[in-house]
Amino acid sequence: MIKHHARTALLATSLLLTGCGGGAATSASTTTSPVLPPAPAPSAVLSGGGAPGPRISVPAGRQQIAGLGPRTRAAVPATARQVVVVTGRDRDSPLSRVVLYEHTGSGWHAGPVWPAHNALRGWTDHHMSGDLRSPVGVFELTDAGGLLSDPGTRLPYDHSDDFTASGTGFEGEPLEGTFDYVIAINYNREAGTSPLDWIRPLGAERGGGIWLHVDHGGPTQGCVSLAEEHMRDLLLALDPDLHPVVVMGDRVSLSR
């Protein structure tokens, strides 16, 4: 279990204020990956929602991941051997899809396509607290946690009652169970701490608490949400030794 900072106890009263996981204090150091340069307004539409799609076939030896342009690929660390790709339907849509890619000796191989939600207003290259958009970029995945017990992930896992969610979402859907499983996205946070930690290296005004978490059936504050079974699958698959990252954004932004 990851040791909480003292500020974590305050989270229960403001969990959903500035992101899916809340937000607060600042710090000087960060391992946050840089956000990608701005992209033009989208002109293409990605199909989203519905049942999980088929497993994507990536030709053996092809050292690229489908849908990523040269600028996005260049932002992926050379050490990363697991890449979670979150592709938004369009710039202003809360619908997206998620695919886990893993690099083996024969190149990149992809898992199934999972439907997902992102923030209510879509995506942004410059996330700010309360903008109801998910940040576009490439970010490390180093820490996990949840209301439920560790399902067996190799990531450090904080099992805590502080992950309790209540109330309703933007479409009136109940939020209970939303944080049964979470994976912290290293946007404006300090790696190696609980997802509940409030340290915000870029400042509180830049938001934080951006997580992968259980889908509640509607748009998020800024996170990416998946069905609980898919969150569990992702937790079991991610391996810190493979330096996992998430590449996230609308389709056009990622294609640059």
N, C-alpha and C positions, 0 to 999 in steps of 0.2 A: 504494500500500500504506500502511496506517495504521501509524504508528510504535508499537511496543510500549513499555509501561512495563517497567522492570526486573523487576517482580514476575512478569511473564508466564511467564518461564522455569520458575517453580515449579509452573505449572499442571499439567504432565504427571503429577505424583504425586498430585493430588487433584481431578481434573477432575470427578468425579461425586459429590462429597461433599455439597454443600449446594444443589444445583440442577443442571440439565443442564450448566451451564458452570462449576461450582465456585463458590467464594466466599472472600473474605478481607477485606482492609483497609478502612478508612473514610476519608471525606473530608467537607469542609464544604459543598460546593456540589452542586446537582443540577438536572437538567431533568426529573426524573421526574414524569409526570402524576399527579394525585391518584387514589387508589383510590376507587371508588364507595362510597357508604354501604351498610351491611349490608342484605341482603335476607332475607325470611323463608324458611323451609324450602320447597323446591320441591314443587309439587303436580302439575306437568305433566311429560310425558316427550317428549323429542325423538328421532326416529328417527336412528340414526347407523350408521357403518360402511358396508360395501358399496362398490359402484362409484360413481365421481363422478356426481352428479346433473345435471339439465339446467340450462341457464343461466336464472337468475331474471329475470323481467320486472318492472321497476319502472316504473310509469306516468311518462311524461315530465312534467316540471314538479313532480313530487311531491318536496318537500324533506325527505323522511324516508327512513330505511333500514329495511327490513323487520325486525321482531323487536325493535327498540329502543324502550324506553319513554321518557317525557319526561326523567327524571333522567339516563338514560344518554346520550341525545342532547345534553343540555345540557353534558355533560362532554367532548364532542368539540370540539376547537378549531375556531373559525370558519374558520381558514386551511386546514384539512384538506380536500383534494380527492381523496384516496385513503384508504379505510378498509377494513382487513382485519378482518372480523367472525368471531370464533371463538365458536361457540355450543355449549356442553356439553350432553350428553344430559340429565343432571340433576346435582344438587349433589355427589353422591358417585361419579359415573361417570368413568372415564378415556376415554370416547368423546366425540368432538365432530365438528363440521364447520366448514369454513372457506370464506368467500366474500369475494372482493375487489370492493369497490364503488368506482366512480370517478364524480366529479361533472363533468358537461359542461354546456354551455349549456342543455340541455333537462332537467336534473335528474340524479338518481343512477341509474347503470346498473351492473348486477351481472354478474360472471363466473360460471363454473360452480361447482357445489358440490363441494368436495373433502373426503373423509373424513379424519379426523385423530385423533390421540391427545393427551390432556393427562395431568396427573399421576395417579398410581395411586389416590389417595383423592379425586380430584375437585377442588373449587374452594374458595377461601377469600377473605374480605374483609380478612383480616389475615395475610398470608403470613409465616411464620417459617421459619428455616433448619431443614431436615429434616422439615417437616410433611407432605411428599409431597402437597401440594396446589398447584394453579396459582393465581396471584393474579388476582382479579377487578378489572377496571379498564380505563382508557383510557390507552395509553402510546404515545409516539412511536417511530417506526422510523427510525433515522438511520445505522446502521452494519451492515456485513455482513462475512462472511469464510468461510473453509472450507479443507478439505484439498485440494480440487480448485481448479484455476485459475479466475479470474474468468470467469463465463460471458458477461459483457457488461453487468452491472448498472450503473446510474447511481449507486448508493449507494457510498460509500467501502468498499473490499473488502480485507480482510487475508488474503492467501494464505499459509498457514503450516502446517508439519508439526505444530505444537502442537495442531492440531485432530484429531489421531489419536485414535480411540476404540477400546477393546478390552474384553474381558470379555463378560458376558451381562446381559440385562435381567431384569425381574421374572418373566417367563414363560419364562426360559431361552433367549431369542432372542439371537443374536449382535449386539453393538453396533457391529461394524466398519462404517464408512461413515456412521455417524450424523451426523458433523459434516463430511461432504463439502461441504455448503452450510449456512450458518447466517445468520440475521438476528437481531441483538440486539434484544430487547424492553426498552425503557428503564424497567424496574422496578429501582429501587435500583442504578443505574449512572450513569456520567458520559457524556453524549452526546459524539460526536466522537472516541471512542477505539475501539480494537479490541474486538470481543466478548470477547476473552480478558482484557481489563483487569480487575483485581481491586478497583478503588475501589468502595466501598459507602457512598454518602452517608448512608443511614439506619442504618448499622451492620451488622456481619457477622451479628448475630443475626436480622436481617430477611431473610436469604437473598440470592440474586442469581444471576447467570448464567442468567437466564430467556431462552430463545431460541426462535425458530422454527427447526426443523432437520429433517433427513431422518428419516422414520419407520423404526423398527427392528422394527415388528410387535407392539409392546406398550406399556404405560403408561410415562410418563416420570417423572422426579424432580420436575418442576415446569414443564417446557417444553411447547410445542405442536409436534407432529411431523406432517409431510406426506410423501407419496411423493416420491422424489427428482425425478421429472419435474415435479411441481407446485411444489416448492421452486425449481427452475430457472425455471419460468414466472413465479413470484412475484418472483424476483430481477430478471428482465428487465422486469417490468411496473412495479415501484416507481420513482418519480421524486421525488428530494428537492425539486424545485421545486413539487411538489403536496402537500408536507408530510404524508407518510403516517403514519397511526397504526394501532394495533391496538386493537380493542374486544373484550374477552375475558371470558368467564364462563359460568356455567350459564344455561340458557334463562330461568328465572324471574328471576334477578338482572338480566339484560339487559333484560327486559321492563318493569322498574320505571322 
